[in-house]
Each structure stands twice: as C-alpha cells, then as structure tokens.
Amino acid sequence: MAETVYVGNAGVDGATNAGWLLGHFAPPGEIRHSADVEVKWGVHPPGQARSQWATGERRTTLLVLVEGCFRVELPDRTVRLAVPGDYVVWGRGLDHSWFAERASVVLTVRWPSLPGYRVDPPVLR
C-alpha cells in the first residue's frame, strides 16, 4: 500500500533533484508523485541565472519569494520580487527566465507536471 503521508525537509529532499519536491519525476506510487502539479524549493546564490530561457511553455507557474531579491524575466516585462511574499503568476505559452539579484529562496508551483523541461544547471553571472 502506498504511503499517504510523507514528512521531509525541502532543503534536504530538493538537493537531489534541483530543488523539485513534488511532480511527475517522483517515484510512481510515492505520495510526492503527481502529473497534476510540481513544487520546487529553490535556493539561489547571488548572481545565479537560469542557463537558458524556458520556451514553448505548456504550464502555468506561481513563484513566491521567501527571502532575498529575485527577478523573473518575461518577454515583455521584468518582475522584481523584493519583499518576502511577493509573487508572480504567468500562464501557458509565456517564455521566461530568472536571475537572483541577492541570495534568494523561492517556492515555485507549476501545473500540470510535464516531463521535458529540464535544462542545464543555473549559471552564475
């Protein structure tokens, strides 16, 4: 029988999967496996940037700043998250990238959970 409760630590559990805690990539049969949603605990040093733009996006994304200062780059605007609790939501079809202006922690929720979006590790600029 599959476990119905999982207790963990986002920093520890996310370290093995680029911060991703829940989604299609978790082992099937585990409570954290989902095709409906993905959740990430992102810890980013200052100057870290996404290694390339996400294009052809087929998901909706919510990104919440926990601490730090974090920029989300969208095709027609830049959103700067500077106060804990600041957030941005963008929809399907919107390309994006990001940059950590200061050491930052962000919580990202995406839906649905779809394979095929993994890119090289983020880079420092």
N, C-alpha and C positions, 0 to 999 in steps of 0.2 A: 504494500500500500504506500502511495506517495505521501511524503511529509506534508502537513498542512500548515506548519509554522517553520519559519527559518529566522534565526537570530544571528546577526553578524555585525561587522563594522565596515562602513563604506570605504574607509581608507585601506583596510586590510584586504577586503574582498575585491575591491576595484583595482588593486595593484596588479592583479593577474590578468586583467582584461581592459587595459587603458581606461579604467575608471567605470566601465559599464557594469552595473549590478543586476539588471533585470532585462530580459528580452529574448529574442529568438536564439541567441548564442549560448544561453544557459543550458545545461544538460536536460534533454527531454525527460519528463517525469518529475523533475525538481520544481518546487513551487515558484522559483525565480524564472522559469522558462515561460515566455509569452510571445505570441505572434501579434498581440494587440498593442503593446506598449514597451518602450525601453526607458531605463532610468540610469543616469550617469552621475557620479560624484567626481567632478573634475577639479583637480588641484594643479594649478599652473604657476610656474615661477615667472617673475617679471621678464617681459620681452618674448615670451613664448607665443608662437603664432601657429595657426593651422597650416600644415605643409602645402595645401592646395585648396582652392575653392571647392565646395560641395556643389555639384551641378546636377541638373536633372532630378531635383529633389521630389520624392513622392510621399513625403511625410509632413506632418505638422509638428512644430517644435516649440516648447516652452523652455526658456533658460532663465534661471533665478540666481542673482548674485547673493552669495552667502557672506563673503568678505572680499576685500580688495577693490580693484578697478579693472573692468573688463569691457572690451569693445566688440560689438558684433557688426560685421561689415555685410551690408546688403547691397544689391545692385544700384539702388537709387538713394541710399542713405546709410549713415553710420549711427549706431545706437551705442551710447556710452552708459554703462551701468556703474555707478559710483557709490551708491548708498546701499547697505545691506537690505535686501528685499526688493531692490529694483529688478524688473524683469522685462523680457520681450517675448512676444509670440509671433512666429511667422508661419505661413501656410505652404502647402504643396506648390511646387513649381518655382519657388523663390531660392535662387542660388545664395550661398552665404560663405563667410569665412569669419575668423575671430582673432583677437590679439589681447594678451594680458598686459595691461599698462603697468600694473603692480602685481605682486604675488596675489593670486586670486583663488577662491574656491567658488565653484558654480554647481548648481544642481540642474541637470538637463532632463527633460521628459520629452520623448518623441513617440508619435503614433502614426500608423501602425509600426510594428517591429519588422523590418525588412532586411534580408541579407544583401550584401553587395556594396556597402558604403564605407568599408574600412579603407583608410589611407595610411601612408607612411606616418611615423610618429611626428608630433608637432616639432617645429624648429624654433630656435632662439634667434631673435633679430637684434 
